[in-house]
Amino acid sequence: MANWPDNYEGAWTLADSFSLRGVGLHSGEINRIRLLPSEKKGIQLSWLDCNDPPITLNPHQVRDSPLCTTLELGSRRLATVEHMLAAIAGCGLTHIEIQVEGTEVPLLDGSAINWVEAIAEVGIRPAATEAAARLSLDAPLVLNRGKSVIAATPADNFGLVGLIDFPQDAIGKQFLAVDLTPEKFVNEIAPARTFGFRDQVDQLRKAGLIKGGALENALVCDGDKWINPPLRFKDEPVRHKMLDLIGDLALVGFPRAQVLVYKGSHGLHNDFACALFKASSSYC
């Protein structure tokens, strides 16, 4: 098991490279991802089938897409990046290269824990160069998409408060607050799996989505019960929503702020990441 950093202040990279292979949630195709150490700050991405130099990722490369976060990188797209990016940022890695074979990041078990376990197996080490400066807010920031809201206030550390409210009795209203550290991410957030609803499965598949979805890689809610229990946490859905937010913030970094999210979505998360990116002097 890796010795995780105490906080998100340092500069860290992998001690060695590793690959994971698996089915994509929406495409249903087998894809492979290789993560490598890097001495360049930030998250770099390249393709295994060409020799183009790596691209530094940022939130302006995100495109709206149903039920996942998708990057547009020149003429190519890479879908469902959020769980992998959550593992990278949540574990404290600040310098890393991603090499891609395919069009979608493997879903694995529907959480970030397989990425975390692979990172722990190869280990992490201090990076040779400094990380990008942590973002700070000069004033509160509030964004919304309809009834979904993100509100951030200046703080010394990165804290998250998540609230969800679903009509299905098996989920209902859930609340979670955490002052995030790599260890808390690994133990309290990374194992939380994605979830969906039984009455939406046929509709989503007719729309060309969730071709790779299965009871082994997603929780399925059927009104007042779960089709494939047990849950890993009694409030696993809100923890997974926090996981998605962490992944969507990975491309800009964790701000020195307390962030409250009510009914979050990938689109709203990226609006927030872009607002932080724009305000950051370290990227100007």
Secondary structure in CASP SS format (residue, H / E / C, confidence):
PFRMAT SS
TARGET T0000
AUTHOR 0000-0000-0000
METHOD secondary structure of the structure
MODEL  1
M C 1.00
A C 1.00
N C 1.00
W C 1.00
P C 1.00
D C 1.00
N C 1.00
Y C 1.00
E C 1.00
G C 1.00
A C 1.00
W E 1.00
T E 1.00
L E 1.00
A C 1.00
D C 1.00
S C 1.00
F E 1.00
S E 1.00
L E 1.00
R E 1.00
G E 1.00
V E 1.00
G C 1.00
L C 1.00
H C 1.00
S C 1.00
G C 1.00
E C 1.00
I E 1.00
N E 1.00
R E 1.00
I E 1.00
R E 1.00
L E 1.00
L E 1.00
P E 1.00
S C 1.00
E C 1.00
K C 1.00
K C 1.00
G E 1.00
I E 1.00
Q E 1.00
L E 1.00
S E 1.00
W E 1.00
L C 1.00
D C 1.00
C C 1.00
N C 1.00
D C 1.00
P C 1.00
P C 1.00
I E 1.00
T E 1.00
L C 1.00
N C 1.00
P H 1.00
H H 1.00
Q H 1.00
V E 1.00
R E 1.00
D C 1.00
S C 1.00
P C 1.00
L C 1.00
C C 1.00
T C 1.00
T E 1.00
L E 1.00
E E 1.00
L E 1.00
G C 1.00
S C 1.00
R E 1.00
R E 1.00
L E 1.00
A E 1.00
T C 1.00
V C 1.00
E H 1.00
H H 1.00
M H 1.00
L H 1.00
A H 1.00
A H 1.00
I H 1.00
A H 1.00
G H 1.00
C C 1.00
G C 1.00
L C 1.00
T C 1.00
H E 1.00
I E 1.00
E E 1.00
I E 1.00
Q E 1.00
V E 1.00
E E 1.00
G C 1.00
T C 1.00
E E 1.00
V C 1.00
P C 1.00
L C 1.00
L C 1.00
D C 1.00
G C 1.00
S C 1.00
A C 1.00
I H 1.00
N H 1.00
W H 1.00
V H 1.00
E H 1.00
A H 1.00
I H 1.00
A H 1.00
E H 1.00
V H 1.00
G C 1.00
I E 1.00
R E 1.00
P E 1.00
A C 1.00
A C 1.00
T C 1.00
E C 1.00
A C 1.00
A C 1.00
A C 1.00
R C 1.00
L C 1.00
S E 1.00
L C 1.00
D C 1.00
A C 1.00
P C 1.00
L E 1.00
V E 1.00
L E 1.00
N E 1.00
R E 1.00
G C 1.00
K C 1.00
S E 1.00
V E 1.00
I E 1.00
A E 1.00
A E 1.00
T E 1.00
P E 1.00
A C 1.00
D C 1.00
N C 1.00
F C 1.00
G E 1.00
L E 1.00
V E 1.00
G E 1.00
L E 1.00
I E 1.00
D E 1.00
F C 1.00
P C 1.00
Q C 1.00
D C 1.00
A C 1.00
I C 1.00
G C 1.00
K E 1.00
Q E 1.00
F E 1.00
L E 1.00
A E 1.00
V E 1.00
D E 1.00
L C 1.00
T C 1.00
P H 1.00
E H 1.00
K H 1.00
F H 1.00
V H 1.00
N H 1.00
E H 1.00
I H 1.00
A C 1.00
P C 1.00
A C 1.00
R C 1.00
T C 1.00
F E 1.00
G E 1.00
F E 1.00
R H 1.00
D H 1.00
Q H 1.00
V H 1.00
D H 1.00
Q H 1.00
L H 1.00
R H 1.00
K H 1.00
A C 1.00
G C 1.00
L C 1.00
I C 1.00
K C 1.00
G C 1.00
G C 1.00
A C 1.00
L C 1.00
E C 1.00
N C 1.00
A C 1.00
L E 1.00
V E 1.00
C E 1.00
D E 1.00
G C 1.00
D C 1.00
K E 1.00
W E 1.00
I C 1.00
N C 1.00
P C 1.00
P C 1.00
L C 1.00
R C 1.00
F C 1.00
K C 1.00
D C 1.00
E H 1.00
P H 1.00
V H 1.00
R H 1.00
H H 1.00
K H 1.00
M H 1.00
L H 1.00
D H 1.00
L H 1.00
I H 1.00
G H 1.00
D H 1.00
L H 1.00
A C 1.00
L C 1.00
V C 1.00
G C 1.00
F C 1.00
P C 1.00
R E 1.00
A E 1.00
Q E 1.00
V E 1.00
L E 1.00
V E 1.00
Y E 1.00
K C 1.00
G C 1.00
S C 1.00
H H 1.00
G H 1.00
L H 1.00
H H 1.00
N H 1.00
D H 1.00
F H 1.00
A H 1.00
C H 1.00
A H 1.00
L H 1.00
F H 1.00
K H 1.00
A H 1.00
S C 1.00
S H 1.00
S H 1.00
Y H 1.00
C C 1.00
END
